[in-house]
Amino acid sequence: MPDNLLIVAAGYPTGTSFAGAFHRDQFRLIAQSGFDVTVVVPTPWVPPFLPALRPHWQSHARAPLKETDGAITVLRPRYLTVPGEARWFVPDVTQYLAALRLRLPRPDIIQGFYGFPPGAVARQLAHRWHVPYLVGLLGDDVNLSPTLQERNRRVLTAVVRDAALAFANGPTLAEAAVRVTGCTVKILPIGVDVARFANLPPKSEARQRLGLPTDRALALYVGSLLPAKGIGELVAALAALGDAKLVTIAIGEGALREAFCRAPNALWLGVRPPQEVALAMAATDFLVHPSHSEGLPTALLEAAFAGLPIITTDARGCIDLGADGRALVVPAKDAGALVGAIREALRDPAGMQRRADLMTAHVRQHYSLADNTRTLLGFYRDILARHRATVRH
């Protein structure tokens, strides 16, 4: 019989919501390897009058309680939340209670993705069932949540301390996790599915398919349109440039969407499925990712596999990929430096492509989804074997 793996995650794609698309790619590989996979995604309960007010509330309200993705069962129990829950509330407790209401059968092993709150839920369930668990640290669980209240830091420390294995999505995130928790944390990125970038069309064809300008340079941003992602600096840089020969395209949603749309020569494409993100990377001339802090930015990995040159910052997570000349790196939160980098990218496309070639070689070696999932599966099997040997004795 296959081993039963229960995964507690913060997102999994459904309908027009693509949150957690990187999880889906990896979880499908895990299921194909022979594990019986159930994914629990605690989802905020939304009162009936709220969905019409905000797109993300509408997304939560519409998400099905249960669905299947091939051999994977995805469950979305509703939990009680409040605005700014990580600062003022106890989301790990409310999400754990929501998971308990599912009355799930006892799994053989549990994986939490994000140390807080999902990792805390995984820890509580593992203690309840007396099974081992692993925790994957992805970004805000280390970089942000522990700074919002001391309780979050204590909970995260317990999650990492008690896990059979704790791993982080990148080197600087692992270093930060060690500083925050004082515990050992391995480095194991999730990676990217290389196949999605294997047969991209030429730039001119990609532009035609997306309806993009064919006679101007195109910069691309992919991600949430939020202050912490450097969108304020990007908007300021575009205003300073005022270059009609450059169109800057954004794929994503967030509080600064309207500010971006008001910037000179800005084009907002909304939220797009992963296949169209890959097509946009084939269509554009370089990626701009001015984030203030990351775990390991998926957009940079995807751009690298697409062979797209990158401008990014020296922020945690971004620098893991951009170091050693693989990207054009500027100081975080520096709009003036961003202006200079964009001008250099426009002036020297051949130099940018040399950087992109270095980046592509680097990510192919270290950030293959298939390779890194095989490593994770090896950890699962070793942990299960040790746990069963302990139980027998």
KEDODREN-767681 format. One line per field, with one value per residue (C-alpha): x, y, z. Coordinates in steps of 0.25 Angstrom, whole numbers, plus 5000, padded with zeros to 4 digits. Layout:
u: (X_...) .
v: (Y_...) .
w: (Z_...) .
// end
This chain:
u: (5000_5005_5009_4999_5005_4997_5002_4997_4999_4995_4990_4987_4981_4967_4958_4964_4973_4987_4992_5001_5004_5018_5012_5003_5015_5023_5011_5008_5022_5021_5007_5013_5025_5015_5010_4995_4995_4984_4986_4979_4978_4972_4963_4957_4942_4936_4923_4912_4913_4928_4932_4927_4936_4950_4955_4963_4951_4943_4954_4953_4938_4938_4949_4942_4943_4948_4953_4962_4974_4977_4981_4982_4971_4970_4962_4959_4953_4948_4954_4951_4960_4962_4969_4984_4983_4998_4999_4987_4981_4985_4983_4991_4980_4968_4974_4977_4963_4958_4967_4962_4948_4951_4953_4964_4970_4984_4994_5008_5016_5012_5018_5016_5019_5021_5026_5015_5003_5003_5015_5009_4997_5005_5013_5000_4994_5007_5007_4992_4995_5009_5015_5027_5026_5035_5034_5038_5041_5037_5039_5029_5028_5043_5045_5032_5023_5033_5034_5019_5018_5027_5017_5019_5034_5032_5023_5032_5044_5036_5031_5046_5051_5042_5042_5048_5054_5053_5058_5057_5055_5068_5082_5079_5065_5072_5082_5071_5063_5075_5076_5062_5060_5074_5071_5077_5071_5075_5074_5065_5058_5045_5050_5043_5037_5047_5037_5029_5040_5045_5038_5035_5032_5041_5040_5032_5022_5020_5017_5007_5000_4999_4995_5008_5015_5025_5032_5037_5046_5037_5041_5033_5029_5022_5017_5008_5007_5010_5020_5029_5031_5037_5025_5027_5041_5037_5026_5036_5047_5037_5033_5047_5050_5038_5043_5033_5042_5040_5027_5027_5017_5012_5005_4999_4990_4991_4989_4998_4991_4985_4998_5005_4995_4997_5012_5017_5016_5011_5002_4995_4991_4985_4986_4990_4992_5006_5006_5003_5014_5024_5019_5021_5035_5038_5032_5039_5053_5056_5050_5050_5048_5051_5046_5050_5051_5048_5049_5054_5046_5039_5038_5054_5055_5044_5051_5064_5059_5052_5066_5061_5071_5068_5069_5067_5072_5082_5070_5070_5065_5068_5083_5083_5080_5086_5100_5113_5108_5096_5087_5088_5087_5083_5081_5067_5058_5066_5058_5070_5078_5067_5066_5081_5079_5068_5076_5087_5078_5073_5087_5094_5085_5096_5102_5089_5088_5102_5097_5084_5092_5100_5087_5081_5093_5092_5077_5078_5089_5082_5067_5061_5047_5049_5063_5059_5046_5054_5063_5050_5045_5058_5056_5042_5046_5058_5049_5038_5048_5054_5041_5036_5049_5047_5032_5036_5046) .
v: (5000_5014_5023_5034_5048_5060_5073_5086_5098_5112_5111_5102_5107_5106_5112_5126_5126_5122_5124_5112_5108_5104_5095_5088_5085_5078_5071_5065_5059_5054_5047_5041_5035_5026_5034_5036_5051_5059_5074_5083_5098_5105_5116_5128_5128_5140_5146_5146_5162_5163_5155_5167_5177_5171_5161_5152_5151_5146_5136_5131_5130_5123_5112_5098_5091_5079_5075_5066_5068_5055_5046_5058_5061_5076_5080_5095_5095_5109_5116_5129_5140_5155_5166_5166_5152_5150_5162_5162_5148_5133_5128_5115_5111_5115_5107_5095_5095_5095_5084_5075_5077_5069_5057_5052_5038_5037_5039_5033_5046_5061_5073_5087_5098_5111_5110_5119_5117_5104_5098_5100_5093_5081_5081_5080_5069_5061_5062_5057_5045_5042_5043_5051_5064_5073_5088_5096_5110_5120_5134_5143_5132_5135_5149_5156_5148_5147_5162_5164_5158_5150_5139_5136_5135_5125_5117_5117_5112_5101_5097_5096_5090_5078_5075_5063_5072_5087_5093_5106_5111_5118_5120_5134_5130_5118_5127_5136_5124_5120_5134_5134_5120_5116_5102_5095_5098_5091_5097_5091_5100_5095_5099_5101_5091_5092_5087_5099_5107_5097_5101_5116_5123_5134_5148_5153_5142_5143_5158_5155_5144_5153_5166_5173_5185_5179_5192_5196_5190_5182_5181_5171_5170_5157_5157_5164_5179_5183_5192_5181_5176_5190_5194_5208_5209_5204_5214_5225_5220_5219_5234_5238_5230_5235_5227_5225_5214_5205_5199_5192_5181_5176_5162_5161_5168_5177_5190_5198_5193_5207_5214_5205_5207_5222_5221_5225_5214_5204_5192_5184_5170_5165_5151_5141_5126_5120_5117_5131_5136_5127_5133_5147_5144_5140_5153_5163_5168_5167_5165_5176_5170_5181_5174_5178_5164_5149_5135_5131_5138_5129_5140_5140_5125_5125_5137_5129_5117_5125_5132_5145_5156_5161_5174_5171_5176_5172_5168_5155_5144_5152_5152_5137_5137_5150_5149_5147_5155_5146_5158_5174_5176_5189_5193_5190_5202_5211_5217_5224_5212_5205_5216_5214_5199_5200_5210_5200_5189_5197_5202_5188_5176_5168_5170_5166_5154_5149_5151_5143_5132_5131_5131_5120_5111_5113_5110_5098_5092_5096_5099_5087_5084_5069_5068_5075_5067_5054_5059_5062_5049_5043_5050_5045_5031_5032_5039_5028_5017_5023_5026_5011_5005_5014_5009_4994_4996) .
w: (5000_4997_5009_5012_5012_5017_5013_5020_5010_5009_4995_4983_4970_4967_4956_4953_4965_4963_4977_4980_4966_4969_4980_4970_4961_4972_4978_4965_4964_4979_4975_4963_4971_4979_4991_4994_4995_5002_5002_5013_5010_5022_5015_5022_5024_5017_5022_5010_5008_5007_4994_4985_4992_4989_4979_4989_4998_4985_4982_4996_4996_4983_4986_4987_5000_4993_4979_4972_4964_4957_4969_4979_4988_4992_5004_5008_5022_5026_5038_5045_5043_5045_5037_5040_5047_5047_5056_5065_5065_5066_5051_5055_5065_5057_5045_5053_5058_5044_5040_5052_5047_5034_5043_5034_5035_5041_5031_5031_5030_5029_5021_5025_5014_5021_5035_5040_5041_5032_5039_5052_5048_5043_5056_5064_5055_5056_5071_5071_5062_5067_5053_5047_5040_5031_5030_5017_5020_5008_5012_5020_5030_5034_5029_5033_5043_5054_5054_5056_5070_5079_5080_5065_5067_5078_5070_5058_5067_5072_5058_5053_5066_5066_5051_5046_5036_5034_5020_5014_4999_4998_5005_5011_5016_5022_5029_5034_5039_5047_5053_5057_5063_5067_5060_5048_5035_5022_5008_4998_4988_4982_4968_4955_4944_4933_4923_4923_4917_4907_4894_4895_4882_4877_4883_4871_4871_4886_4885_4874_4882_4895_4887_4891_4884_4874_4871_4886_4897_4907_4922_4930_4945_4950_4965_4975_4973_4987_4994_4999_4985_4981_4973_4978_4974_4960_4958_4962_4953_4941_4944_4944_4931_4923_4912_4901_4895_4907_4911_4925_4927_4940_4942_4956_4966_4978_4985_4976_4963_4960_4964_4954_4943_4944_4942_4928_4917_4927_4923_4933_4929_4941_4947_4937_4937_4937_4923_4919_4929_4921_4908_4914_4918_4903_4898_4907_4907_4922_4935_4946_4960_4971_4983_4997_5003_4998_5001_4987_4976_4967_4956_4956_4954_4943_4936_4937_4931_4920_4917_4920_4926_4940_4948_4963_4976_4987_4996_5003_4994_4981_4983_4984_4969_4965_4971_4963_4951_4947_4948_4948_4963_4970_4985_4990_4992_4982_4971_4965_4964_4957_4947_4944_4943_4933_4925_4924_4920_4909_4905_4905_4902_4898_4912_4919_4910_4915_4929_4926_4920_4933_4941_4932_4934_4949_4951_4942_4952_4965_4963_4955_4961_4957_4963_4976_4978_4977_4988_4996_4993_4998_5011_5013_5011_5021_5031_5030_5031_5044_5050_5047_5053_5066_5067_5065_5077) .
// end
